[in-house]
């Protein structure tokens, strides 16, 4: 007993961050830090009577004397010993420990925001410290607002509950001025005067933080809350119920409040976190680090008008280390009931946009080292053929290998087909990322006038009006199917496709909010405008252009290389390396070097397409449509002036006249169509001798999934990053041949499953496709899918980190197979239904504020081109993430 008695402080005081509570069963419980204990056999009245005498001034002996007539000394010692062991009691400080400046460097405040009005709400020493720090940092309009009492904490209901269930509640037990208790309405009037709020209240009920948060939402003012435990500071933004983690979630997640205390949370007092530690031996987070984090957040918010951590908090420990904790609404939290059906304000929109951003975030890809050239490296390159393949190739050489002289040879006698072309996000990266071409994005929108494509909408798989989306932005595919019975809610991108909206949102104050950096998208391009743009850029970059017609090429004696090209007028043009961009005729690779053509006809039956323009009703759909037709399928590529429609069909089942008639019947006002013939397959070689084939001269599948430019980009990326150091290097050629062949074969099998399982129509073409389509290369993945879907919910068995390209991804297979409802056995979902619904409420609430594409494009081109630059330059943009290598 003696050793326990000796632990009782001689001049005890109550730990201001401790709580003594009564649970529903009437037991006294202590809560300090992460620990909750029940104090059995101690009556609440005894505790209350004892604690009224412990004021940090009275000695332990004087307390015994005061209560000697009512309680036995040993009984009091037992209680005081228990309270000490549980850290409810501690030794009173005899000298005050003052905070000292630790020589920290103040953040630099830009001149344009120094005049912004900053309010710091507080009631203890942290208020003074933050006020001085903001002022010293350069904020010239910073005001300290001292608040102690809140009207919501003095209602009869609140006070009654407090008296019944709370024995001691830290700093909250200090005297209060009831006359000056502030209401939410008064807080709104006060906060409306400022541009940024810091809430640094200490020792008040959490209900007071709820009041400040409610006022921030009502006024649309960004507010940064500094809450804490004795040894940890938590710095986080305004709370949006249902979109970001509430205060309950923050404390439960980070500080482990037991669930039994959830109902009493509004009545509990927030901890003290001041420059003066509660005890010399109790480490506290450096207040300088806390102040620095608050100032940095204020600068970021005032510079961009968007909270930078709308769904995360910065956790600062007593050593000053910062850890960012990302928090979403908890499916088990009663405070996180979604409330996103109401009209959203500026602050709410920014917060749920940040939440949507975190939901869709992926990891960036590491860079690769350059290959040093040898003495006999390639010095000259001749690109045979213009078009998208030729000009993208020439620009790629200029960007990746500027020391190589590039000449592009094309004949103006060969016309450009002005068909609409759909793409994938890989082209956007290739055009605008500084890792690749780095072309000016605002200038591109002005000269090319692209529209956005968020994915493909398939009228496919099942009869009648069934459809499903294939968004570029990956999401929770399984949860969308299990809980919503659709694929169309798996991500924000999918939701925008379903509602014909773009990833530009109305903040509510007349200013747009862009999530272009988060929601993956591609371009719909007019081929004529695009090629004209690429040609102008190529010429401006110093690429030599010759308007010539090549009639022949001279082979070297080994039959494996080209010595020179021969023009119609008899000139001989020789280069170290030849890039064959001659299209389907594959002039150098097939006709001159004899590379064998490997047909995909057993998998892909279509071989012709008719294309035309069709008027639309003013709605620019944010997706490419793939519509099942009697003998194939029809694309729809939307532009601002009209839709570009194309019917891809098999000549074995349908004549051109029949295809035109079927297409006209579905597309009133269709222009006069033109016919394009093609063959599906690839050549045996991508690189043979000193010839590399890019685009259709190497391979073509068919227009389904918009793979033409996608594969050109992947071929160029592989070629540019793996160009041999020496003309004698051969190993890289065979490796690239294998990799490119494999990628095209993988694309064949992926497209094959579109035909194998599309049961929308039962025409002769589709009956043959369902029965005879060869998907043998996808058989293993299909069999595995039928046993454990989705494949993307487990580590892939088909690649280690990244798939070889977008259409080899497990998630792409999942989308097409689930979308066509191929029978399977589902794995366990990642999210429970309640959490999924809350996350979906975030995305759906944001999607409601999205702009139609015509308004979004006009806004970015005419008023806010800076948002396009923001997409291209910001670090967290998907533009800078993985592109297959």
RASULHU-V374013 format. One record per residue. RES is the residue in three letters. SS is DSSP state (H for helix, E for strand, L for the rest). PHI is phi in degrees with one decimal (* if undefined). D_CENTER is the distance of its C-alpha to the mean C-alpha in whole Angstrom. Layout:
# RASULHU-V374013
RES:SS:PHI:D_CENTER + RES:SS:PHI:D_CENTER
This chain:
# RASULHU-V374013
UNK:L:*:60 + UNK:H:-61.0:61 + UNK:H:-66.2:58 + UNK:H:-70.8:55 + UNK:H:-62.7:58 + UNK:H:-66.4:57 + UNK:L:-80.6:53 + UNK:L:-71.5:54 + UNK:L:-59.7:53 + UNK:L:-70.7:57 + UNK:L:-125.3:55 + UNK:E:-76.5:52 + UNK:E:-134.6:49 + UNK:E:-88.7:46 + UNK:L:-59.3:43 + UNK:L:-65.4:41 + UNK:L:-101.3:38 + UNK:L:-99.9:40 + UNK:E:-132.7:40 + UNK:E:-119.8:43 + UNK:E:-130.9:42 + UNK:E:-106.8:44 + UNK:L:-79.8:43 + UNK:L:-56.3:44 + UNK:L:-84.4:46 + UNK:L:87.3:48 + UNK:L:-85.9:47 + UNK:E:-80.1:46 + UNK:E:-121.8:43 + UNK:E:-106.9:42 + UNK:E:-133.7:38 + UNK:E:-134.9:38 + UNK:L:62.3:34 + UNK:L:-99.6:33 + UNK:E:-108.9:36 + UNK:E:-125.7:38 + UNK:E:-131.3:42 + UNK:E:-95.7:45 + UNK:E:-98.1:48 + UNK:L:-74.6:50 + UNK:L:80.0:54 + UNK:L:-110.0:53 + UNK:L:-80.5:54 + UNK:H:-57.8:52 + UNK:H:-62.8:54 + UNK:H:-63.2:56 + UNK:H:-60.5:52 + UNK:H:-60.8:52 + UNK:H:-65.2:56 + UNK:H:-70.0:55 + UNK:H:-70.0:52 + UNK:L:-66.5:54 + UNK:L:-93.7:56 + UNK:L:-94.0:53 + UNK:L:-123.0:52 + UNK:L:80.8:52 + UNK:L:-118.1:56 + UNK:L:-64.8:58 + UNK:L:-81.0:59 + UNK:H:-61.7:59 + UNK:H:-64.0:62 + UNK:H:-66.6:63 + UNK:H:-68.0:60 + UNK:H:-59.6:62 + UNK:H:-64.2:65 + UNK:H:-59.6:64 + UNK:L:-104.6:63 + UNK:L:-62.3:66 + UNK:L:-75.9:68 + UNK:L:-115.3:65 + UNK:L:-131.0:63 + UNK:L:-71.7:65 + UNK:H:-56.6:64 + UNK:H:-63.9:62 + UNK:H:-66.8:60 + UNK:H:-65.9:59 + UNK:H:-63.0:58 + UNK:H:-61.5:56 + UNK:H:-66.1:54 + UNK:H:-65.4:53 + UNK:H:-64.4:53 + UNK:H:-63.4:50 + UNK:H:-63.8:48 + UNK:H:-69.6:48 + UNK:H:-61.2:47 + UNK:L:-88.6:44 + UNK:L:66.3:44 + UNK:L:-75.5:45 + UNK:E:-106.6:47 + UNK:E:-150.0:47 + UNK:E:-69.7:50 + UNK:L:-71.1:50 + UNK:L:-71.0:49 + UNK:L:-92.8:53 + UNK:L:-131.4:51 + UNK:L:-84.2:48 + UNK:L:-94.7:45 + UNK:L:-97.4:44 + UNK:L:-79.1:41 + UNK:L:-122.3:41 + UNK:L:-65.7:39 + UNK:L:-96.4:38 + UNK:L:76.4:37 + UNK:L:-74.3:34 + UNK:L:-90.5:32 + UNK:L:-72.3:31 + UNK:L:-61.4:28 + UNK:L:-82.0:29 + UNK:L:-96.7:28 + UNK:L:-57.5:28 + UNK:H:-60.1:31 + UNK:H:-73.3:30 + UNK:H:-117.8:28 + UNK:L:-64.7:31 + UNK:L:-87.7:33 + UNK:L:-62.1:30 + UNK:E:-83.8:32 + UNK:E:-114.3:31 + UNK:E:-113.2:32 + UNK:E:-117.7:32 + UNK:E:-92.9:33 + UNK:E:-164.6:35 + UNK:L:-153.1:38 + UNK:L:-150.4:39 + UNK:H:-67.3:39 + UNK:H:-63.0:35 + UNK:H:-58.7:35 + UNK:H:-63.9:38 + UNK:H:-62.2:36 + UNK:H:-66.0:33 + UNK:H:-61.3:35 + UNK:H:-63.6:37 + UNK:H:-64.9:34 + UNK:H:-63.4:32 + UNK:H:-65.3:35 + UNK:H:-64.8:36 + UNK:H:-73.0:33 + UNK:L:121.1:34 + UNK:L:-70.9:33 + UNK:L:-90.7:36 + UNK:E:-129.4:35 + UNK:E:-106.9:34 + UNK:E:-130.0:36 + UNK:E:-89.2:37 + UNK:E:-117.0:37 + UNK:E:-92.6:39 + UNK:L:-125.5:38 + UNK:L:-120.5:40 + UNK:L:-116.7:41 + UNK:E:-127.1:39 + UNK:H:-58.8:41 + UNK:H:-67.1:38 + UNK:H:-91.5:39 + UNK:L:-125.6:43 + UNK:L:-68.0:43 + UNK:H:-55.5:46 + UNK:H:-66.0:44 + UNK:H:-65.3:41 + UNK:H:-65.1:45 + UNK:H:-62.5:46 + UNK:H:-61.6:43 + UNK:H:-61.6:43 + UNK:H:-67.7:47 + UNK:H:-79.6:47 + UNK:H:-112.8:44 + UNK:E:-113.1:43 + UNK:E:-86.2:46 + UNK:E:-140.9:44 + UNK:E:-139.1:41 + UNK:H:58.5:41 + UNK:H:-60.5:41 + UNK:H:-62.3:41 + UNK:H:-79.8:45 + UNK:L:-68.9:46 + UNK:L:-60.0:48 + UNK:L:-128.0:46 + UNK:L:-98.1:47 + UNK:H:-66.2:47 + UNK:H:-68.1:48 + UNK:H:-98.4:45 + UNK:L:-60.3:43 + UNK:E:-90.9:40 + UNK:L:-99.4:38 + UNK:H:-64.0:35 + UNK:H:-60.7:36 + UNK:H:-67.7:38 + UNK:H:-60.2:34 + UNK:H:-59.7:33 + UNK:H:-62.7:36 + UNK:H:-71.6:35 + UNK:H:-66.0:32 + UNK:L:-61.0:32 + UNK:L:-83.6:34 + UNK:L:-118.7:31 + UNK:L:-94.6:28 + UNK:E:-152.3:26 + UNK:E:-120.2:27 + UNK:E:-116.8:27 + UNK:E:-101.0:29 + UNK:E:-119.0:31 + UNK:L:-70.5:33 + UNK:L:-127.2:35 + UNK:L:68.6:37 + UNK:L:-103.0:36 + UNK:E:-61.7:35 + UNK:H:-56.8:32 + UNK:H:-57.0:33 + UNK:H:-65.4:33 + UNK:H:-65.2:29 + UNK:H:-60.3:29 + UNK:H:-64.7:31 + UNK:H:-64.0:29 + UNK:H:-61.8:26 + UNK:H:-61.1:28 + UNK:H:-69.0:29 + UNK:H:-63.1:26 + UNK:H:-64.2:24 + UNK:H:-65.3:28 + UNK:H:-94.4:28 + UNK:L:72.3:24 + UNK:L:-98.4:25 + UNK:L:-63.9:22 + UNK:E:-129.2:23 + UNK:E:-109.1:23 + UNK:E:-99.5:25 + UNK:E:-111.2:26 + UNK:E:-119.3:27 + UNK:E:-163.3:29 + UNK:E:-115.6:31 + UNK:L:-57.5:34 + UNK:L:-118.5:32 + UNK:E:-142.3:29 + UNK:E:-102.9:27 + UNK:E:-118.9:24 + UNK:E:-119.8:22 + UNK:E:-148.5:20 + UNK:E:-89.9:19 + UNK:L:-53.8:20 + UNK:L:-95.8:20 + UNK:L:-115.5:19 + UNK:L:-59.6:20 + UNK:L:88.7:18 + UNK:L:-111.6:15 + UNK:L:-120.1:15 + UNK:L:-65.5:18 + UNK:L:-76.2:21 + UNK:H:-62.4:24 + UNK:H:-62.3:25 + UNK:H:-61.9:22 + UNK:H:-61.3:22 + UNK:H:-70.5:25 + UNK:H:-62.4:25 + UNK:H:-69.7:22 + UNK:H:-95.7:23 + UNK:H:-116.1:27 + UNK:L:56.7:28 + UNK:L:-67.4:30 + UNK:L:-60.7:32 + UNK:H:-61.0:31 + UNK:H:-65.9:35 + UNK:H:-99.7:34 + UNK:H:-57.8:31 + UNK:H:-67.4:34 + UNK:H:-100.1:36 + UNK:H:-52.4:32 + UNK:H:-57.5:33 + UNK:H:-90.6:37 + UNK:L:-76.2:36 + UNK:E:-88.3:36 + UNK:L:-71.2:33 + UNK:L:-69.9:34 + UNK:L:-90.0:36 + UNK:L:-143.9:34 + UNK:L:-127.5:36 + UNK:L:-59.6:38 + UNK:L:-95.3:41 + UNK:L:-61.6:40 + UNK:L:-65.0:42 + UNK:L:-155.5:44 + UNK:L:-57.4:44 + UNK:L:-96.4:43 + UNK:L:-102.2:40 + UNK:L:-69.5:37 + UNK:L:-126.5:35 + UNK:L:-60.7:31 + UNK:L:-60.4:33 + UNK:H:-65.8:32 + UNK:H:-65.4:32 + UNK:H:-66.0:29 + UNK:H:-62.9:28 + UNK:H:-63.3:29 + UNK:H:-62.0:27 + UNK:H:-62.3:24 + UNK:H:-65.3:25 + UNK:H:-67.3:26 + UNK:H:-60.7:23 + UNK:H:-66.2:20 + UNK:H:-60.7:23 + UNK:H:-62.1:23 + UNK:H:-63.3:19 + UNK:H:-67.9:19 + UNK:H:-70.2:22 + UNK:H:-80.7:21 + UNK:H:-116.0:18 + UNK:L:61.2:19 + UNK:L:-134.6:16 + UNK:L:-57.1:15 + UNK:L:-82.2:14 + UNK:L:-133.0:14 + UNK:L:-69.5:13 + UNK:L:-134.8:13 + UNK:E:-148.4:14 + UNK:E:-124.4:18 + UNK:E:-96.0:20 + UNK:E:-102.6:22 + UNK:E:-116.1:25 + UNK:E:-90.1:28 + UNK:L:-68.8:32 + UNK:L:-90.2:31 + UNK:L:89.8:29 + UNK:L:-72.0:26 + UNK:E:-105.4:23 + UNK:E:-131.8:20 + UNK:E:-87.0:17 + UNK:E:-109.0:16 + UNK:E:-89.4:13 + UNK:L:-127.2:15 + UNK:L:-117.9:14 + UNK:L:-56.0:17 + UNK:L:-85.5:20 + UNK:L:-66.1:21 + UNK:L:-102.9:24 + UNK:L:-92.6:24 + UNK:H:-70.6:27 + UNK:H:-79.2:25 + UNK:H:-98.1:22 + UNK:L:-61.9:23 + UNK:L:-59.6:21 + UNK:L:-134.2:22 + UNK:L:-99.2:20 + UNK:L:-75.7:23 + UNK:L:-71.1:25 + UNK:L:-56.0:24 + UNK:L:-92.3:21 + UNK:L:-90.7:22 + UNK:H:-58.9:20 + UNK:H:-65.6:19 + UNK:H:-63.6:18 + UNK:H:-61.9:16 + UNK:H:-62.7:14 + UNK:H:-67.6:14 + UNK:H:-72.9:12 + UNK:H:-65.1:10 + UNK:H:-66.1:9 + UNK:H:-64.5:9 + UNK:H:-61.7:7 + UNK:H:-63.3:4 + UNK:H:-66.7:5 + UNK:H:-62.0:6 + UNK:L:-98.9:3 + UNK:L:-73.6:3 + UNK:L:-126.7:6 + UNK:L:-86.7:9 + UNK:L:-77.5:11 + UNK:L:-99.7:15 + UNK:L:-69.6:18 + UNK:L:-78.7:20 + UNK:L:-115.3:24 + UNK:L:-76.9:27 + UNK:L:-77.2:29 + UNK:L:-98.5:32 + UNK:L:-75.2:36 + UNK:L:-74.2:38 + UNK:L:-95.6:42 + UNK:L:-65.3:45 + UNK:L:-102.8:45 + UNK:L:-76.7:41 + UNK:L:-68.6:41 + UNK:L:-108.7:42 + UNK:E:-132.0:42 + UNK:E:-132.3:40 + UNK:E:-109.9:41 + UNK:E:-100.6:38 + UNK:E:-92.7:40 + UNK:L:111.1:39 + UNK:L:-94.3:37 + UNK:H:64.7:34 + UNK:H:-65.2:30 + UNK:H:-63.1:31 + UNK:H:-66.0:34 + UNK:H:-74.0:32 + UNK:H:-64.1:29 + UNK:H:-64.6:31 + UNK:H:-62.1:33 + UNK:H:-66.7:30 + UNK:H:-65.1:28 + UNK:H:-62.7:32 + UNK:H:-64.5:32 + UNK:H:-77.0:28 + UNK:H:-90.6:29 + UNK:L:-135.5:33 + UNK:L:-64.8:34 + UNK:L:-82.2:37 + UNK:L:-86.5:38 + UNK:E:-80.0:40 + UNK:E:-113.8:38 + UNK:E:-123.0:40 + UNK:E:-106.3:39 + UNK:E:-116.6:42 + UNK:E:-149.6:42 + UNK:L:-107.7:44 + UNK:L:-68.7:44 + UNK:L:-74.4:46 + UNK:L:-90.3:43 + UNK:L:-74.2:42 + UNK:L:-94.7:38 + UNK:L:-80.8:37 + UNK:L:-87.9:35 + UNK:L:-92.1:33 + UNK:E:-70.1:29 + UNK:E:-127.1:27 + UNK:E:-94.5:23 + UNK:L:-132.1:21 + UNK:L:-124.8:17 + UNK:H:-59.3:14 + UNK:H:-61.4:17 + UNK:H:-69.2:19 + UNK:H:-59.3:17 + UNK:H:-61.4:16 + UNK:H:-64.7:20 + UNK:H:-73.7:21 + UNK:H:-111.6:19 + UNK:L:-69.7:17 + UNK:L:-64.6:20 + UNK:L:-72.2:20 + UNK:L:-123.9:22 + UNK:L:-79.3:24 + UNK:L:63.8:22 + UNK:L:-73.6:23 + UNK:L:-60.4:23 + UNK:H:-74.7:21 + UNK:H:-67.2:22 + UNK:H:-62.0:26 + UNK:H:-62.3:24 + UNK:H:-65.2:23 + UNK:H:-69.2:27 + UNK:H:-92.1:29 + UNK:H:-103.3:27 + UNK:L:52.7:26 + UNK:L:-76.7:23 + UNK:E:-116.9:21 + UNK:E:-93.2:18 + UNK:E:-125.7:17 + UNK:L:-90.5:14 + UNK:E:158.6:16 + UNK:E:-119.2:20 + UNK:E:-102.6:21 + UNK:E:-102.8:24 + UNK:E:-93.2:28 + UNK:L:-160.3:28 + UNK:L:95.4:30 + UNK:L:-119.1:32 + UNK:L:-66.6:34 + UNK:L:65.8:34 + UNK:L:-98.8:31 + UNK:L:-68.3:29 + UNK:L:-150.7:26 + UNK:E:-150.8:22 + UNK:E:-101.1:19 + UNK:E:-122.5:17 + UNK:E:-78.4:14 + UNK:L:-72.1:12 + UNK:L:-82.9:9 + UNK:L:-68.0:10 + UNK:L:-156.6:10 + UNK:L:-87.5:13 + UNK:H:-63.5:16 + UNK:H:-65.1:19 + UNK:H:-62.8:18 + UNK:H:-61.5:18 + UNK:H:-73.9:21 + UNK:H:-69.4:23 + UNK:H:-96.1:22 + UNK:H:-118.5:22 + UNK:L:57.5:24 + UNK:L:-159.1:22 + UNK:L:-88.7:19 + UNK:L:-82.5:18 + UNK:L:-118.7:15 + UNK:L:-70.5:13 + UNK:L:-157.1:10 + UNK:H:-61.5:10 + UNK:H:-60.1:10 + UNK:H:-64.0:14 + UNK:H:-65.5:15 + UNK:H:-65.8:15 + UNK:H:-62.0:17 + UNK:H:-66.7:19 + UNK:L:-104.5:20 + UNK:L:55.5:20 + UNK:L:-125.3:18 + UNK:L:-108.0:15 + UNK:L:-78.8:12 + UNK:E:-121.9:14 + UNK:E:-124.1:16 + UNK:E:-87.1:19 + UNK:L:-72.3:19 + UNK:L:103.6:22 + UNK:L:-121.8:24 + UNK:L:87.4:24 + UNK:L:-106.7:21 + UNK:E:-78.9:18 + UNK:E:-116.2:15 + UNK:E:-102.1:12 + UNK:L:-119.6:9 + UNK:L:-59.5:10 + UNK:L:-74.6:8 + UNK:L:-101.4:4 + UNK:L:-83.6:7 + UNK:L:-64.6:9 + UNK:L:-149.3:12 + UNK:E:-133.3:16 + UNK:E:-110.3:19 + UNK:E:-101.3:22 + UNK:E:-125.0:25 + UNK:E:-79.9:29 + UNK:H:-60.9:30 + UNK:H:-63.7:33 + UNK:H:-62.9:31 + UNK:H:-66.0:29 + UNK:H:-66.6:32 + UNK:H:-60.6:33 + UNK:H:-63.6:31 + UNK:H:-61.9:30 + UNK:H:-64.6:34 + UNK:H:-62.1:34 + UNK:H:-66.4:32 + UNK:H:-64.5:33 + UNK:H:-64.2:37 + UNK:H:-65.9:35 + UNK:L:-84.7:34 + UNK:L:97.7:38 + UNK:L:-75.1:37 + UNK:E:-75.2:41 + UNK:E:-123.3:41 + UNK:E:-119.8:44 + UNK:E:-89.0:45 + UNK:L:-138.8:47 + UNK:L:-112.1:48 + UNK:E:-89.0:48 + UNK:E:-103.2:51 + UNK:E:-160.6:51 + UNK:E:-143.4:50 + UNK:E:-91.7:52 + UNK:E:-85.4:52 + UNK:L:-73.2:53 + UNK:L:-55.8:55 + UNK:L:-76.9:53 + UNK:L:71.7:51 + UNK:L:-111.3:48 + UNK:L:-137.6:47 + UNK:E:-101.8:48 + UNK:E:-87.9:50 + UNK:E:-164.6:50 + UNK:E:-97.9:49 + UNK:E:-121.3:52 + UNK:E:-89.5:51 + UNK:L:-60.3:54 + UNK:L:-93.8:56 + UNK:L:91.2:56 + UNK:L:-73.7:54 + UNK:E:-112.8:53 + UNK:E:-118.6:49 + UNK:L:-115.7:48 + UNK:L:-142.1:45 + UNK:L:-68.1:44 + UNK:E:-135.5:41 + UNK:E:-114.2:41 + UNK:E:-109.4:37 + UNK:E:-85.4:38 + UNK:L:-119.4:36 + UNK:L:-86.2:39 + UNK:H:79.2:37 + UNK:H:-61.0:39 + UNK:H:-74.0:42 + UNK:L:42.4:41 + UNK:H:-60.0:44 + UNK:H:-85.0:44 + UNK:H:-67.9:42 + UNK:H:-90.1:44 + UNK:H:-69.3:47 + UNK:H:-94.5:48 + UNK:L:-95.6:46 + UNK:L:71.9:47 + UNK:L:-66.1:43 + UNK:L:-66.0:44 + UNK:E:-91.8:41 + UNK:E:-101.8:40 + UNK:E:-80.6:39 + UNK:L:-106.8:37 + UNK:L:-60.6:39 + UNK:L:-70.2:39 + UNK:L:-105.3:36 + UNK:L:-117.5:35 + UNK:L:-83.1:38 + UNK:L:-73.3:37 + UNK:L:-147.1:39 + UNK:E:-143.4:39 + UNK:E:-148.0:37 + UNK:E:-112.9:38 + UNK:E:-133.5:36 + UNK:E:-160.5:36 + UNK:E:-101.5:35 + UNK:E:-135.7:35 + UNK:L:-66.3:35 + UNK:L:-119.6:32 + UNK:L:-90.7:32 + UNK:L:101.0:30 + UNK:L:-86.4:26 + UNK:L:-94.5:24 + UNK:L:-65.5:22 + UNK:L:-88.7:19 + UNK:L:-158.5:19 + UNK:E:-88.7:22 + UNK:E:-95.5:25 + UNK:E:-117.0:27 + UNK:E:-107.7:30 + UNK:E:-65.3:32 + UNK:E:-120.1:36 + UNK:L:-59.6:39 + UNK:L:-127.8:39 + UNK:E:158.9:35 + UNK:E:-154.9:33 + UNK:E:-124.9:32 + UNK:E:-93.3:29 + UNK:E:-135.3:28 + UNK:E:-113.8:26 + UNK:E:-83.8:26 + UNK:L:-124.2:27 + UNK:L:-68.2:28 + UNK:L:-95.2:31 + UNK:L:-167.1:31 + UNK:E:-95.6:30 + UNK:E:-99.1:31 + UNK:E:-114.8:32 + UNK:E:-146.9:33 + UNK:E:-106.0:35 + UNK:E:-97.6:35 + UNK:E:-142.2:38 + UNK:L:-104.3:40 + UNK:L:-67.5:44 + UNK:L:-73.7:45 + UNK:L:-118.6:45 + UNK:L:-156.5:44 + UNK:L:-85.8:46 + UNK:H:-61.4:45 + UNK:H:-62.1:47 + UNK:H:-65.4:46 + UNK:H:-65.5:42 + UNK:H:-61.8:42 + UNK:H:-63.0:44 + UNK:H:-65.9:42 + UNK:H:-71.0:39 + UNK:H:-62.9:41 + UNK:H:-62.1:42 + UNK:H:-98.1:38 + UNK:L:-135.0:37 + UNK:L:-58.1:40 + UNK:L:83.1:40 + UNK:L:-65.4:39 + UNK:L:-73.9:40 + UNK:L:-67.8:43 + UNK:L:-83.4:41 + UNK:E:-123.2:41 + UNK:E:-108.9:41 + UNK:E:-125.3:39 + UNK:E:-104.1:40 + UNK:L:-152.3:38 + UNK:L:-127.8:38 + UNK:L:-95.4:36 + UNK:E:159.3:36 + UNK:E:-140.7:36 + UNK:E:-93.8:38 + UNK:L:-67.6:39 + UNK:L:-120.2:38 + UNK:L:-91.7:35 + UNK:E:-131.0:37 + UNK:E:-131.0:41 + UNK:L:60.9:43 + UNK:L:-112.4:42 + UNK:E:-123.7:40 + UNK:E:-117.9:37 + UNK:E:-104.0:36 + UNK:L:-118.9:32 + UNK:H:81.6:31 + UNK:H:-64.7:34 + UNK:H:-69.0:37 + UNK:L:-95.3:35 + UNK:E:-161.5:34 + UNK:E:-156.0:32 + UNK:L:-101.6:31 + UNK:L:-170.3:31 + UNK:L:-68.2:29 + UNK:L:-56.4:27 + UNK:L:73.9:23 + UNK:L:55.9:24 + UNK:L:-96.4:24 + UNK:H:-60.6:27 + UNK:H:-68.8:25 + UNK:H:-56.8:22 + UNK:H:-73.2:25 + UNK:H:-59.4:26 + UNK:H:-61.8:23 + UNK:H:-66.8:23 + UNK:H:-62.6:27 + UNK:H:-66.4:27 + UNK:H:-61.9:24 + UNK:H:-66.8:26 + UNK:H:-65.4:30 + UNK:H:-67.1:29 + UNK:H:-84.8:27 + UNK:L:-129.7:30 + UNK:L:-59.7:33 + UNK:L:-58.6:36 + UNK:L:-71.3:38 + UNK:L:-131.3:41 + UNK:L:-66.2:43 + UNK:L:-87.2:44 + UNK:L:-66.8:41 + UNK:L:-118.3:41 + UNK:H:-60.8:39 + UNK:H:-65.8:36 + UNK:H:-65.0:37 + UNK:H:-65.2:37 + UNK:H:-65.6:34 + UNK:H:-65.3:32 + UNK:H:-58.2:35 + UNK:H:-64.8:34 + UNK:H:-65.8:30 + UNK:H:-66.9:30 + UNK:H:-58.2:32 + UNK:H:-63.2:30 + UNK:H:-65.9:27 + UNK:H:-68.8:29 + UNK:H:-64.3:31 + UNK:H:-62.2:28 + UNK:H:-64.9:27 + UNK:H:-56.8:30 + UNK:H:-68.7:30 + UNK:H:-65.0:26 + UNK:H:-67.1:28 + UNK:H:-61.0:31 + UNK:H:-70.1:29 + UNK:H:-62.3:28 + UNK:H:-85.1:32 + UNK:H:-64.0:33 + UNK:L:-116.9:32 + UNK:L:-89.1:32 + UNK:L:-108.5:34 + UNK:L:-68.4:34 + UNK:L:-122.9:37 + UNK:L:-118.9:41 + UNK:L:-72.7:42 + UNK:H:-54.1:44 + UNK:H:-61.3:41 + UNK:H:-75.1:38 + UNK:H:-64.8:41 + UNK:H:-67.8:41 + UNK:H:-63.7:38 + UNK:H:-62.6:37 + UNK:H:-86.4:40 + UNK:H:-108.4:40 + UNK:L:-60.8:37 + UNK:L:-82.4:37 + UNK:L:-122.2:34 + UNK:H:-58.1:35 + UNK:H:-70.8:33 + UNK:H:-107.7:30 + UNK:H:-61.1:33 + UNK:H:-64.9:32 + UNK:H:-67.8:28 + UNK:H:-63.7:29 + UNK:H:-62.6:32 + UNK:H:-67.6:29 + UNK:H:-58.4:27 + UNK:H:-69.0:30 + UNK:H:-98.1:30 + UNK:L:-155.8:27 + UNK:E:-108.8:24 + UNK:L:-77.6:21 + UNK:H:-62.2:21 + UNK:H:-75.2:18 + UNK:H:-92.2:18 + UNK:L:-137.5:20 + UNK:L:-56.8:21 + UNK:L:-68.0:22 + UNK:L:-95.1:25 + UNK:L:-113.4:25 + UNK:L:-160.3:23 + UNK:L:-85.4:22 + UNK:L:-119.2:19 + UNK:L:-120.5:18 + UNK:L:-68.2:19 + UNK:L:-64.3:22 + UNK:L:-164.3:20 + UNK:H:-53.2:17 + UNK:H:-84.5:20 + UNK:H:-96.8:21 + UNK:L:-71.7:18 + UNK:H:-57.7:19 + UNK:H:-65.7:16 + UNK:H:-65.5:18 + UNK:H:-61.2:21 + UNK:H:-55.9:20 + UNK:H:-61.3:19 + UNK:H:-70.6:23 + UNK:H:-73.3:25 + UNK:H:-68.6:23 + UNK:H:-61.0:23 + UNK:L:-89.9:27 + UNK:L:56.2:28 + UNK:L:-68.8:29 + UNK:L:-55.8:31 + UNK:L:-158.6:29 + UNK:L:-116.7:29 + UNK:E:-76.5:26 + UNK:L:-80.6:25 + UNK:L:-73.4:24 + UNK:L:-67.5:20 + UNK:L:-78.6:18 + UNK:L:-104.3:18 + UNK:L:-74.9:21 + UNK:H:-60.8:22 + UNK:H:-65.5:22 + UNK:H:-66.0:18 + UNK:H:-59.4:17 + UNK:H:-61.2:19 + UNK:H:-69.6:17 + UNK:H:-65.0:14 + UNK:H:-65.7:15 + UNK:H:-61.8:17 + UNK:H:-60.8:14 + UNK:H:-67.1:12 + UNK:H:-67.1:15 + UNK:H:-62.1:16 + UNK:H:-71.9:14 + UNK:H:-58.9:15 + UNK:L:-62.9:18 + UNK:L:-96.2:18 + UNK:E:-71.3:16 + UNK:L:-89.8:19 + UNK:L:-61.1:21 + UNK:H:-63.1:20 + UNK:H:-65.1:24 + UNK:H:-72.4:23 + UNK:H:-64.2:20 + UNK:H:-64.0:21 + UNK:H:-62.8:24 + UNK:H:-61.2:23 + UNK:H:-71.0:21 + UNK:H:-75.3:24 + UNK:H:-99.9:26 + UNK:L:-116.6:25 + UNK:L:-128.5:22 + UNK:L:-62.3:21 + UNK:H:-61.1:20 + UNK:H:-70.3:16 + UNK:H:-69.6:17 + UNK:H:-63.2:18 + UNK:H:-59.1:15 + UNK:H:-58.0:12 + UNK:H:-76.4:15 + UNK:H:-106.1:15 + UNK:L:-69.1:13 + UNK:L:-64.7:12 + UNK:L:-89.3:8 + UNK:L:-73.3:8 + UNK:H:-63.5:8 + UNK:H:-57.4:11 + UNK:H:-103.1:12 + UNK:L:-92.5:11 + UNK:L:-50.6:14 + UNK:L:-127.4:16 + UNK:L:-52.7:19 + UNK:L:-124.9:22
